[in-house]
Amino acid sequence: MENDNRSKSKDTPHLSLSQYVKLDMSQNYCIVSCSKHRLPDLVNVVDSMVNEGWMITSGLTSDDGLMFQSMSKFSGTLDNSSSITNEV
């Protein structure tokens, strides 16, 4: 049996937002995952994160009954855009 070197880093927090949705998150990047049978839960979490300034970085993908969505947050970009609207 081979060792799995793809084990999760201890520096990457794992959060559960509901019974079915899981986040593997760093400061500017995260992967949201959920069972394919609970897509409304995934949609609600992704929608909430978009409202908090996260951006969807790629298309939805699936593997072994799970759905995955990657998201990024660029705090510098968001800060600059809000200052631009304040100046207008």
C-alpha positions as CSV (number, residue, x, y, z in Angstrom):
1,M,0.0,0.0,0.0
2,E,1.4,3.4,-1.0
3,N,1.3,6.5,1.2
4,D,-1.0,9.3,0.1
5,N,1.1,12.4,-0.1
6,R,-1.9,14.5,-0.9
7,S,-3.0,14.8,2.7
8,K,-4.5,18.1,3.8
9,S,-2.1,20.7,5.1
10,K,-2.5,21.5,8.8
11,D,-2.3,25.2,7.8
12,T,-5.5,24.9,5.8
13,P,-8.6,25.3,7.9
14,H,-11.5,23.0,7.3
15,L,-14.9,24.5,8.0
16,S,-18.3,23.0,7.9
17,L,-21.0,25.5,7.1
18,S,-23.8,23.0,7.3
19,Q,-24.2,19.3,7.7
20,Y,-23.5,18.9,4.0
21,V,-21.2,21.7,2.9
22,K,-17.4,21.8,3.7
23,L,-14.9,24.5,3.1
24,D,-11.1,24.1,2.7
25,M,-10.0,27.7,3.0
26,S,-7.0,29.9,3.1
27,Q,-6.9,33.7,3.2
28,N,-7.6,34.3,-0.5
29,Y,-8.6,30.9,-1.9
30,C,-11.1,28.2,-0.9
31,I,-12.8,25.1,-2.3
32,V,-16.4,24.5,-1.3
33,S,-17.6,20.9,-1.5
34,C,-21.0,19.2,-1.1
35,S,-22.8,16.0,-1.9
36,K,-24.4,16.0,-5.3
37,H,-27.7,15.3,-3.6
38,R,-27.6,18.5,-1.6
39,L,-27.0,21.1,-4.4
40,P,-29.3,23.7,-2.9
41,D,-27.1,23.8,0.2
42,L,-24.0,24.4,-2.0
43,V,-25.8,27.1,-4.0
44,N,-26.8,28.9,-0.7
45,V,-23.2,28.8,0.6
46,V,-21.7,30.0,-2.6
47,D,-24.2,32.8,-2.9
48,S,-23.5,33.9,0.7
49,M,-19.8,33.9,0.0
50,V,-20.2,36.0,-3.2
51,N,-22.1,38.5,-1.1
52,E,-19.1,38.6,1.3
53,G,-16.7,39.5,-1.5
54,W,-15.6,36.1,-2.7
55,M,-15.5,35.4,-6.5
56,I,-16.1,32.2,-8.3
57,T,-12.9,31.3,-10.0
58,S,-13.8,28.3,-12.2
59,G,-16.6,26.1,-13.2
60,L,-18.3,23.6,-11.0
61,T,-16.7,20.1,-11.0
62,S,-17.6,16.8,-9.5
63,D,-15.9,13.6,-8.4
64,D,-17.1,10.5,-6.5
65,G,-20.5,11.9,-5.6
66,L,-19.2,15.3,-4.5
67,M,-19.5,18.7,-6.2
68,F,-16.6,21.2,-5.9
69,Q,-16.5,25.0,-6.5
70,S,-13.3,27.1,-6.1
71,M,-13.5,30.7,-5.0
72,S,-11.0,33.5,-4.6
73,K,-11.0,36.7,-2.6
74,F,-8.8,39.6,-3.6
75,S,-9.1,42.1,-0.7
76,G,-6.8,44.7,-2.4
77,T,-8.9,44.7,-5.5
78,L,-12.2,45.0,-3.5
79,D,-10.8,47.8,-1.4
80,N,-9.7,49.8,-4.6
81,S,-13.1,49.3,-6.3
82,S,-14.9,50.7,-3.2
83,S,-12.7,53.8,-3.1
84,I,-13.3,54.4,-6.7
85,T,-17.1,54.5,-6.2
86,N,-16.7,56.8,-3.3
87,E,-14.8,59.3,-5.4
88,V,-17.4,59.5,-8.1
